[in-house]
């Protein structure tokens, strides 16, 4: 066996022993030893192999595979620009605390800086965005190597999963290979056995991660009666249930972004719209806002956090420091959640909380019919999707308009039991969304899987549809809201009427793309949906294979609809307050 084959065989074997089950391989010459090893593992029934021709999409596929499962997937690439194309997913995984393993092939030391083909400086190419970096030097025919290789793999998986830092994220392993790069079966000349520990055991035994939240031993979260929980995007979707359970025990109202797996509890429907009712909010301000997760969607939430008379406290949970307006007074670790149930039980100001619940009902009764009557519109499509998901469904939501449409249009009480909503909210870019949605669906085959995204988000990652005939295919329904351009910008300052002359060219960015044609080119099923009833029926059906449902909506109505919703809600709350 040649040295490059030996090194690659041991690395892949130990990754599998450490629990890695998905390998995403991009074709390349220098990475051939790793590709052969991953293929052999698939043929032996030890791993699942996904081959992709676009490294950027491949990395986002791996990110999607790891997002809900919380088990790292491995991406294998050749050298040069192939490595650079991983960078967007590395950034998202880093900021989103998603475990990810990057195995990049490289030239041996003697070929670097020589002008050799596809050679660049790959050492720590991702800077501070990885949790750990290690470079494997080219293997040679000498004893004592495989134990070192396996030990490094153990640490790489540990670091990616957040051991011991409590901070999961991407890990970069740069692997040098010398020719020959193709396998051989001649064992002559190899100096030691390449077998790992007996019975398939991992070389490095990992204990439970020592997370940040385990370090604290303080008094927990204080029982402040007028507390509002604001729930953003959490790295681990399952953790949303723990924090909402605490709020439910206390009786605190909740405003939640559409992310995670959580009980419906007291989640306020159309939360951002309620915050837009300034007079009502002024009369019902919380004394404290408890923030969990990354809050990124609505400026009205940030405006509330900025108010000097409101105390802001943050709960950290596998996420970066969440203080976008620099207003945090106190930071709690996750252990505070677990030890505070008895302390805060029933501590709420009942009259105040009752007004929040009543206002939520008024907002739902007001906003729901307006959204439904606005069909076809982004919020109407999002509401139809959310309200018709089956139990235990997985919904991947693209960035930009789609997630905000869902935020203002959904009623949590109408969403089926056990639905998990995820998205790439670490940096909230539109890139890689198709691939991440496919990865998430492949990682959760027992859940009916759906995705909701805009046309630009979909088109930005059409290479995610490049799935070869021998590759694992997801059962996934992708709903594309096609407004032919960047509708989100029409809701921002640049969409104001006084800027209309420049808007279309540099913000609207209509493409005129034929989404049906794009799907046909990739042999992906496509269907145009014209009515809310048809969309509801399509969502209720169990996804079979990869299907794209396209809904065409006018882009010019987005700003007006949001303005009308805010005005109607404020009027309804004023009338309700006057009648009490």
C-alpha positions as MATLAB code, in Angstrom:
seq = 'XXXXXXXXXXXXXXXXXXXXXXXXXXXXXXXXXXXXXXXXXXXXXXXXXXXXXXXXXXXXXXXXXXXXXXXXXXXXXXXXXXXXXXXXXXXXXXXXXXXXXXXXXXXXXXXXXXXXXXXXXXXXXXXXXXXXXXXXXXXXXXXXXXXXXXXXXXXXXXXXXXXXXXXXXXXXXXXXXXXXXXXXXXXXXXXXXXXXXXXXXXXXXXXXXXXXXXXXXXXXXXXXXXXXXXXXXXXXXXXXXXXXXXXXXXXXXXXXXXXXXXXXXXXXXXXXXXXXXXXXXXXXXXXXXXXXXXXXXXXXXXXXXXXXXXXXXXXXXXXXXXXXXXXXXXXXXXXXXXXXXXXXXXXXXXXXXXXXXXXXXXXXXXXXXXXXXXXXXXXXXXXXXXXXXXXXXXXXXXXXXXXXXXXXXXXXXXXXXXXXXXXXXXXXXXXXXXXXXXXXXXXXXXXXXXXXXXXXXXXXXXXXXXXXXXXXXXXXXXXXXXXXXXXXXXXXXXXXXXXXXXXXXXXXXXXXXXXXXXXXXXXXXXXXXXXXXXXXXXXXXXXXXXXXXXXXXXXXXXXXXXXXXXXXXXXXXXXXXXXX';
ca = [
       0.000    0.000    0.000;
       1.424    3.397   -0.928;
       1.746    6.120    1.747;
      -1.010    8.390    0.418;
      -3.498    5.532    0.340;
      -2.466    4.475    3.852;
      -2.967    7.987    5.230;
      -6.365    8.462    3.581;
      -7.587    5.011    4.628;
      -6.747    5.636    8.271;
      -8.278    9.135    8.298;
     -11.612    8.001    6.863;
     -11.712    4.897    9.062;
     -11.141    6.909   12.230;
     -13.695    9.543   11.242;
     -16.287    6.775   10.969;
     -15.218    5.340   14.331;
     -15.774    8.817   15.793;
     -19.349    8.871   14.510;
     -19.059   10.631   11.134;
     -21.502    9.020    8.705;
     -21.742   11.467    5.787;
     -18.893   12.303    3.402;
     -19.371   14.916    0.687;
     -16.746   14.432   -2.007;
     -15.858   16.806   -4.831;
     -13.864   15.339   -7.728;
     -10.175   16.223   -7.933;
      -6.806   14.624   -8.534;
      -4.877   15.569   -5.404;
      -7.782   14.495   -3.177;
      -8.105   11.105   -4.921;
      -6.794    9.067   -1.953;
      -9.531   10.461    0.307;
     -12.189    9.950   -2.363;
     -11.183    6.303   -2.840;
     -11.259    5.757    0.924;
     -14.709    7.321    1.268;
     -16.019    5.207   -1.626;
     -14.656    2.042   -0.019;
     -16.386    2.983    3.249;
     -19.693    3.415    1.423;
     -19.280    0.071   -0.367;
     -18.654   -1.573    3.000;
     -21.884   -0.081    4.365;
     -20.032    2.065    6.898;
     -20.816    5.542    5.544;
     -22.980    7.493    3.140;
     -21.236    9.176    0.215;
     -22.477   12.300   -1.594;
     -20.598   13.401   -4.717;
     -20.955   17.030   -5.858;
     -19.195   18.927   -8.622;
     -19.429   22.368   -6.978;
     -17.405   22.818   -3.803;
     -19.513   25.719   -2.547;
     -22.721   23.700   -2.805;
     -20.961   20.654   -1.377;
     -19.972   22.534    1.755;
     -23.498   23.866    2.253;
     -24.845   20.347    1.752;
     -22.585   19.143    4.561;
     -23.710   22.069    6.696;
     -27.335   21.086    6.139;
     -26.566   17.465    7.013;
     -25.112   18.589   10.352;
     -27.531   21.386   11.211;
     -30.305   19.318   12.790;
     -28.436   16.074   13.518;
     -25.611   18.002   15.303;
     -23.194   15.341   13.998;
     -20.392   16.696   11.808;
     -20.309   15.833    8.125;
     -17.008   15.780    6.232;
     -16.261   17.650    2.998;
     -13.397   16.423    0.815;
     -11.869   18.692   -1.838;
      -8.786   18.997   -3.949;
      -6.369   21.924   -3.677;
      -6.446   25.501   -4.986;
      -9.667   27.403   -5.662;
     -11.633   24.317   -4.617;
     -10.664   25.140   -1.033;
     -11.586   28.807   -1.372;
     -15.088   27.839   -2.501;
     -15.724   26.309    0.920;
     -15.368   29.688    2.601;
     -19.026   30.889    2.555;
     -20.209   27.704    4.275;
     -17.304   27.907    6.728;
     -18.424   31.404    7.717;
     -22.031   30.264    8.139;
     -21.016   27.201   10.150;
     -18.752   29.286   12.364;
     -21.345   31.925   13.165;
     -24.149   29.362   13.325;
     -22.217   26.908   15.550;
     -22.682   23.993   13.149;
     -20.129   21.134   13.364;
     -18.314   20.720   10.044;
     -15.127   18.917    8.977;
     -13.109   20.207    6.016;
     -10.565   17.785    4.534;
      -8.618   19.662    1.881;
      -5.910   17.976   -0.154;
      -2.636   19.795   -0.742;
       0.740   19.420   -2.433;
       3.640   18.175   -0.314;
       5.959   20.792    1.163;
       8.550   20.551   -1.615;
       6.019   21.637   -4.253;
       4.721   24.709   -2.451;
       5.784   28.119   -3.617;
       7.043   26.547   -6.826;
       4.249   27.523   -9.201;
       2.902   23.976   -9.251;
      -0.575   23.685  -10.703;
      -3.507   24.391   -8.358;
      -1.190   25.304   -5.517;
      -1.838   28.156   -3.105;
      -1.256   28.752    0.573;
      -3.975   26.706    2.260;
      -2.545   26.886    5.768;
      -5.184   28.509    7.995;
      -6.839   29.850    4.842;
     -10.105   30.324    6.767;
      -8.463   32.430    9.453;
     -10.303   32.652   12.737;
     -13.478   31.076   11.391;
     -12.437   27.516   12.265;
     -12.390   26.035   15.747;
      -9.155   24.210   15.008;
      -6.650   23.736   12.188;
      -4.210   20.905   11.651;
      -1.938   20.038    8.774;
      -1.041   16.435    7.990;
       2.363   16.260    6.379;
       2.779   13.808    3.522;
       2.986   10.235    4.741;
       6.133    8.167    4.377;
       7.067    4.517    4.850;
       7.951    4.638    8.530;
       6.424    3.163   11.692;
       4.474    5.009   14.378;
       2.308    7.201   12.166;
      -1.175    5.735   12.338;
      -1.600    6.319   16.073;
      -0.791    9.988   15.524;
      -3.179   10.234   12.591;
      -6.015    8.670   14.565;
      -5.387   10.850   17.590;
      -5.574   13.986   15.445;
      -8.879   12.829   13.936;
     -10.257   12.317   17.430;
      -9.364   15.851   18.393;
     -10.749   17.252   15.133;
     -14.161   15.667   15.715;
     -14.088   16.772   19.339;
     -13.285   20.377   18.475;
     -15.965   20.454   15.783;
     -18.597   19.189   18.236;
     -17.576   21.687   20.906;
     -15.286   19.585   23.126;
     -14.098   21.039   25.430;
     -14.935   24.642   24.556;
     -18.689   24.252   24.255;
     -18.428   26.079   20.925;
     -19.192   23.792   17.941;
     -18.123   24.814   14.474;
     -15.916   24.021   11.491;
     -12.520   22.300   11.724;
      -9.996   22.380    8.885;
      -7.654   19.474    8.186;
      -5.194   20.189    5.389;
      -3.751   16.908    4.103;
      -0.608   16.691    1.971;
      -0.346   13.831   -0.516;
       2.533   12.678   -2.703;
       2.111   10.565   -5.806;
       1.010    7.917   -6.389;
      -2.514    9.091   -5.598;
      -4.354    5.969   -6.725;
      -4.704    2.914   -4.482;
      -2.784   -0.301   -4.749;
      -3.288   -3.597   -2.993;
       0.351   -4.564   -2.518;
       1.111   -4.532    1.230;
       4.821   -5.031    0.707;
       7.025   -2.402    2.265;
       4.460   -1.030    4.738;
       5.899   -1.119    8.208;
       2.877   -1.451   10.524;
      -0.722   -2.558   10.715;
      -3.260    0.086    9.811;
      -6.011   -1.472   11.901;
      -7.617    0.721   14.547;
      -8.670   -0.349   18.004;
     -10.530   -3.667   18.239;
     -14.312   -3.947   17.907;
     -14.563   -0.717   15.928;
     -13.693    1.454   18.912;
     -12.499    5.014   18.423;
      -8.844    5.745   19.089;
      -9.685    8.716   21.291;
     -12.505    8.303   23.819;
     -14.563   11.475   24.160;
     -16.569   12.354   27.230;
     -19.555   14.679   27.149;
     -18.574   18.200   26.078;
     -17.883   20.671   28.845;
     -20.103   23.431   27.561;
     -20.160   27.044   28.658;
     -23.530   26.566   30.328;
     -22.184   23.845   32.621;
     -19.675   26.167   34.224;
     -22.041   28.415   36.138;
     -23.332   27.817   39.639;
     -25.132   31.095   40.229;
     -28.644   31.763   41.475;
     -30.235   31.386   38.064;
     -32.696   33.742   36.424;
     -34.428   36.179   38.743;
     -38.249   36.201   38.994;
     -38.990   39.525   37.316;
     -42.799   39.650   36.908;
     -42.929   41.689   33.684;
     -40.527   39.625   31.604;
     -40.816   39.121   27.861;
     -38.893   36.244   26.286;
     -37.503   36.987   22.840;
     -36.426   33.778   21.154;
     -34.086   33.999   18.173;
     -32.239   31.343   16.210;
     -30.430   28.717   18.302;
     -27.626   26.548   16.975;
     -29.369   23.441   18.296;
     -33.061   23.666   17.262;
     -34.165   21.301   20.020;
     -33.074   23.765   22.697;
     -35.851   26.191   21.843;
     -38.209   23.881   23.725;
     -36.235   24.222   26.955;
     -36.342   28.009   27.085;
     -40.008   28.258   26.097;
     -40.844   25.718   28.781;
     -39.258   28.037   31.344;
     -41.357   30.946   30.064;
     -44.442   28.760   30.206;
     -43.723   27.822   33.841;
     -43.270   31.477   34.724;
     -46.208   32.684   32.646;
     -44.127   35.128   30.603;
     -45.232   36.040   27.071;
     -42.955   35.079   24.194;
     -42.004   36.614   20.891;
     -40.225   34.001   18.796;
     -38.552   34.099   15.418;
     -39.601   31.165   13.220;
     -36.745   28.830   14.146;
     -36.286   25.718   16.219;
     -38.420   23.034   17.780;
     -40.567   24.366   20.603;
     -43.910   23.947   22.225;
     -46.445   26.518   21.164;
     -46.679   27.700   24.781;
     -47.467   31.417   24.946;
     -45.819   32.453   21.686;
     -47.368   35.718   20.549;
     -48.710   35.474   16.990;
     -47.362   38.038   14.500;
     -44.961   39.302   17.179;
     -43.264   42.020   15.105;
     -46.644   43.478   14.185;
     -47.566   43.777   17.851;
     -44.328   45.656   18.511;
     -45.194   48.067   15.705;
     -48.215   49.297   17.717;
     -46.267   52.003   19.516;
     -49.056   53.348   21.754;
     -50.008   49.879   22.968;
     -46.378   48.938   23.535;
     -45.731   52.140   25.467;
     -48.527   51.195   27.887;
     -47.391   47.570   28.211;
     -43.600   47.678   28.170;
     -41.804   44.739   29.741;
     -39.525   45.484   32.639;
     -37.071   42.896   31.348;
     -36.474   41.256   27.986;
     -34.804   37.853   28.198;
     -33.112   37.016   24.889;
     -32.138   33.504   23.828;
     -30.465   32.869   20.496;
     -29.493   35.199   17.687;
     -32.150   37.851   17.021;
     -31.751   39.008   13.432;
     -35.072   39.491   11.681;
     -36.951   42.586   12.738;
     -35.858   46.106   13.588;
     -38.822   46.546   15.907;
     -37.384   43.870   18.185;
     -34.021   45.637   18.172;
     -35.763   48.938   18.947;
     -37.353   47.335   22.013;
     -33.975   46.054   23.179;
     -32.533   49.561   22.770;
     -34.995   51.220   25.152;
     -33.131   52.447   28.261;
     -36.046   51.636   30.598;
     -35.951   47.943   29.602;
     -33.425   45.579   31.193;
     -31.947   43.178   28.663;
     -30.597   39.780   29.735;
     -29.139   37.152   27.407;
     -29.012   33.368   27.678;
     -26.075   31.868   25.820;
     -26.511   28.443   24.239;
     -24.017   27.294   21.621;
     -24.157   30.730   20.082;
     -22.003   33.802   19.861;
     -22.551   36.772   22.153;
     -26.035   37.956   21.193;
     -26.068   41.689   21.872;
     -26.742   43.429   18.535;
     -27.596   46.811   20.082;
     -25.013   46.664   22.929;
     -27.680   46.857   25.615;
     -27.208   43.647   27.615;
     -27.199   44.030   31.394;
     -26.654   40.388   32.361;
     -25.584   37.148   30.660;
     -26.816   33.733   31.787;
     -25.418   30.336   30.909;
     -27.775   27.546   29.887;
     -27.587   25.912   33.289;
     -29.500   28.935   34.615;
     -32.475   27.774   32.548;
     -32.423   24.341   34.094;
     -32.173   25.521   37.691;
     -34.623   28.430   37.487;
     -37.964   26.662   36.977;
     -38.840   26.588   40.658;
     -37.594   30.144   41.236;
     -39.673   31.776   38.499;
     -42.768   29.551   38.623;
     -45.857   31.745   38.497;
     -43.882   34.933   39.092;
     -45.573   36.828   36.258;
     -47.618   40.006   36.595;
     -50.841   38.273   35.592;
     -52.732   41.375   34.519;
     -49.829   42.500   32.329;
     -49.357   39.049   30.784;
     -53.098   38.832   30.192;
     -52.950   42.065   28.197;
     -50.167   40.573   26.058;
     -52.221   37.454   25.403;
     -55.306   39.469   24.581;
     -53.317   41.715   22.278;
     -51.921   38.662   20.525;
     -55.442   37.445   19.883;
     -56.436   40.851   18.496;
     -53.385   40.935   16.225;
     -54.084   37.409   14.958;
     -57.734   38.209   14.248;
     -56.686   41.367   12.416;
     -53.570   40.302   10.534;
     -54.594   36.784    9.509;
     -57.445   37.773    7.178;
     -55.385   40.601    5.650;
     -52.499   38.235    4.887;
     -54.801   35.598    3.429;
     -56.619   38.179    1.306;
     -53.291   39.406   -0.077;
     -52.755   36.231   -2.128;
     -50.589   36.046   -4.108;
     -48.007   37.608   -1.787;
     -44.927   36.411    0.059;
     -46.615   36.495    3.499;
     -49.693   34.666    2.135;
     -47.515   31.913    0.678;
     -45.512   31.611    3.914;
     -48.691   31.429    5.984;
     -50.180   28.760    3.739;
     -47.037   26.651    3.976;
     -46.744   26.998    7.775;
     -50.390   26.279    8.494;
     -50.496   23.106    6.399;
     -47.301   21.352    7.405;
     -47.882   17.829    8.746;
     -46.804   16.826   12.240;
     -43.071   16.347   12.783;
     -42.258   18.167    9.533;
     -38.903   19.797    8.840;
     -39.033   23.258    7.268;
     -35.905   24.954    5.929;
     -36.476   28.682    5.395;
     -34.270   30.783    3.144;
     -32.935   34.168    4.173;
     -34.071   37.573    2.949;
     -37.840   37.962    2.409;
     -38.956   34.361    2.986;
     -38.059   34.139    6.676;
     -39.470   37.618    7.359;
     -42.682   36.783    5.531;
     -43.000   33.733    7.771;
     -42.205   35.804   10.854;
     -45.057   38.272   10.337;
     -47.633   35.872    8.906;
     -47.569   32.673   10.950;
     -49.703   31.835   13.973;
     -47.725   29.437   16.182;
     -50.889   27.916   17.644;
     -51.915   26.720   14.169;
     -48.615   24.996   13.382;
     -48.659   21.213   13.713;
     -47.031   19.378   16.590;
     -43.304   18.698   16.395;
     -42.494   20.918   13.409;
     -38.811   21.918   13.278;
     -37.900   25.123   11.454;
     -34.278   25.814   10.505;
     -32.314   28.113    8.229;
     -28.816   29.452    7.705;
     -29.077   32.251   10.269;
     -25.426   32.391   11.316;
     -24.674   35.063    8.709;
     -28.115   34.930    7.069;
     -26.813   34.878    3.514;
     -28.894   33.575    0.631;
     -26.057   31.426   -0.713;
     -26.151   27.662   -0.403;
     -29.801   27.455    0.670;
     -30.867   24.755   -1.802;
     -27.909   22.580   -0.789;
     -28.469   23.134    2.939;
     -32.157   22.312    2.592;
     -31.261   19.082    0.781;
     -28.702   18.230    3.450;
     -31.187   18.864    6.252;
     -33.760   16.650    4.515;
     -31.229   13.843    3.990;
     -30.224   14.013    7.654;
     -33.833   13.605    8.833;
     -35.354   10.973    6.510;
     -38.183   10.200    8.940;
     -39.500   13.768    8.800;
     -41.503   15.117    5.844;
     -39.218   17.868    4.564;
     -40.009   21.236    2.995;
     -38.175   24.413    2.092;
     -39.414   27.968    1.542;
     -37.289   30.498   -0.304;
     -37.373   33.365   -2.791;
     -36.402   33.188   -6.439;
     -33.005   34.876   -5.996;
     -32.145   32.546   -3.119;
     -33.134   29.561   -5.244;
     -31.245   30.754   -8.320;
     -28.148   31.589   -6.274;
     -27.687   27.876   -5.554;
     -29.048   26.076   -8.599;
     -25.905   23.946   -8.477;
     -27.479   22.427   -5.397;
     -29.811   20.665   -7.836;
     -26.828   19.001   -9.543;
     -27.315   15.567   -8.008;
     -26.017   12.635   -9.994;
     -28.119    9.532  -10.689;
     -26.204    7.420   -8.167;
     -26.450    9.885   -5.275;
     -28.806    9.788   -2.265;
     -31.909   11.823   -3.113;
     -34.042   13.670   -0.544;
     -37.800   13.613   -0.263;
     -38.091   17.392   -0.249;
     -40.635   19.913   -1.495;
     -39.142   23.349   -2.216;
     -41.591   26.259   -2.421;
     -40.112   29.113   -4.467;
     -41.790   32.502   -4.084;
     -40.968   34.086   -7.432;
     -41.276   37.873   -7.405;
     -38.556   38.194  -10.049;
     -36.052   40.061   -7.944;
     -35.164   41.423   -4.546;
     -38.490   42.167   -2.868;
     -36.873   42.644    0.523;
     -35.230   45.870   -0.607;
     -38.597   47.421   -1.373;
     -39.426   47.183    2.343;
     -36.248   49.036    3.381;
     -35.180   52.657    3.090;
     -33.970   52.188   -0.477;
     -37.499   51.142   -1.454;
     -39.023   54.504   -0.532;
     -40.806   56.303   -3.412;
     -38.160   59.033   -3.642;
     -35.585   56.424   -4.699;
     -37.790   54.768   -7.313;
     -35.636   55.959  -10.210;
     -32.627   53.887   -9.142;
     -34.373   51.023   -7.362;
     -34.963   48.590  -10.197;
     -31.452   48.680  -11.603;
     -29.416   48.200   -8.446;
     -31.856   46.677   -5.932;
     -34.838   45.153   -7.733;
     -32.491   43.157   -9.978;
     -35.101   41.335  -12.019;
     -33.630   38.288  -13.763;
     -36.498   36.988  -15.868;
     -35.164   33.506  -15.167;
     -37.218   30.488  -16.204;
     -37.398   28.440  -12.999;
     -39.274   25.639  -14.748;
     -36.472   25.511  -17.310;
     -33.836   25.437  -14.585;
     -35.615   22.493  -12.961;
     -35.998   20.693  -16.286;
     -32.284   21.070  -16.976;
     -31.574   19.319  -13.673;
     -34.319   16.679  -14.084;
     -36.145   18.042  -11.042;
     -39.943   17.966  -10.883;
     -41.563   21.405  -11.131;
     -45.118   22.633  -10.800;
     -46.641   26.110  -10.962;
     -49.097   26.805   -8.140;
     -51.746   29.490   -8.633;
     -54.051   29.318   -5.601;
     -53.678   29.032   -1.839;
     -55.869   25.929   -1.861;
     -53.609   24.208   -4.389;
     -50.533   25.096   -2.350;
     -52.167   23.830    0.849;
     -52.990   20.512   -0.836;
     -49.432   20.203   -2.153;
     -47.942   20.824    1.313;
     -50.271   18.300    2.949;
     -49.073   15.622    0.516;
     -46.059   13.621    1.690;
     -42.958   14.731   -0.265;
     -41.770   12.173   -2.793;
     -38.403   12.904   -4.327;
     -37.212   16.433   -5.021;
     -40.004   18.757   -6.187;
     -40.132   22.513   -6.770;
     -43.421   24.369   -6.376;
     -43.282   27.829   -7.912;
     -45.650   30.599   -6.814;
     -45.455   33.850   -8.728;
     -46.170   36.994   -6.726;
     -45.955   40.726   -7.532;
     -42.917   42.396   -6.034;
     -44.313   45.912   -5.940;
     -46.915   45.187   -3.239;
     -44.534   44.103   -0.462;
     -44.009   47.548    1.056;
     -47.685   48.468    0.929;
     -48.781   45.187    2.513;
     -46.484   45.632    5.502;
     -47.647   49.218    5.925;
     -51.307   48.163    5.784;
     -50.741   45.356    8.285;
     -49.043   47.656   10.793;
     -51.772   50.291   10.448;
     -54.596   47.769   10.829;
     -53.014   46.207   13.910;
     -52.481   49.572   15.591;
     -56.078   50.589   14.883;
     -57.440   47.305   16.227;
     -55.386   47.486   19.421;
     -56.421   51.086   20.006;
     -60.068   50.127   19.616;
     -59.646   47.118   21.894;
     -57.972   49.217   24.589;
     -60.718   51.812   24.386;
     -63.373   49.136   24.814;
     -61.854   47.627   27.937;
];
